[in-house]
């Protein structure tokens, strides 16, 4: 139910922009041939049309990213979020049950913040079949790092309560402790991403390897090395 509300919130932002512009793209979009002749609804439908070649999809996503960077962000932000909505909702569904101590609303809000921030710098290259994948991956990475930082903050708050002599400190679920320990290990960010996605989120190794552009065997080796470094640092 909470993800249904998230979906409606994303859709509402898009509809407000669409209604205010009569469903038309702003004048700045004229510089993007890939957007020529499209309405806002047509744009969203086209990004979800699986029959369109990936290279053409990449050009479309790249055009929207460039428009978002040129602005106005108040227009293109809700449009980009609606295009990303299926990905954001899936991420919220995956993350929320794992960390009950972190509110679902906070996770959803952070997904929005991090996706829009990632949209400001990921490569926006016409003809690239991986523009959306890059954006989704970077959003997941950024949210994962935020969750780790949030876990550390919650554990530090709990430890402060204990130090102050609190008799019944607020309970924190095991996932928070695990993420806090992961952060305390001081692993490089890339290793943190690998351990977080494969070990904590339980994502399929083959799918993550595909996104990272390496073989499953190579990623498995990187995971084992990261785990070994994590064990050594936690034991130190």
Number of C-alpha atoms within 10 A of each C-alpha: 6 14 17 10 11 19 16 13 13 22 17 14 17 23 18 14 20 19 11 10 13 11 17 17 20 14 7 11 20 13 12 15 11 19 19 12 11 15 15 21 14 13 20 16 12 16 18 13 10 10 8 11 11 17 16 16 25 22 24 25 28 25 20 24 26 20 22 22 15 13 15 12 14 11 20 23 24 24 25 22 20 21 23 20 19 13 18 24 19 11 18 21 16 14 19 19 12 15 19 14 17 20 12 19 15 10 20 21 13 18 24 19 14 18 24 22 15 19 24 15 13 15 16 23 18 17 17 18 17 20 24 25 14 18 25 19 17 19 25 21 22 18 22 20 18 16 21 22 14 16 25 21 14 18 18 13 14 17 14 13 15 14 9 9 10 12 8 8 13 13 9 16 13 13 17 23 16 15 24 21 17 20 20 14 18 14 17 10 12 12 18 23 19 24 21 19 18 16 14 14 14 11 14 12 18 15 12 18 17 12 13 15 10 12 14 17 12 10 20 16 11 16 20 12 13 19 18 12 16 22 12 11 14 13 8 7
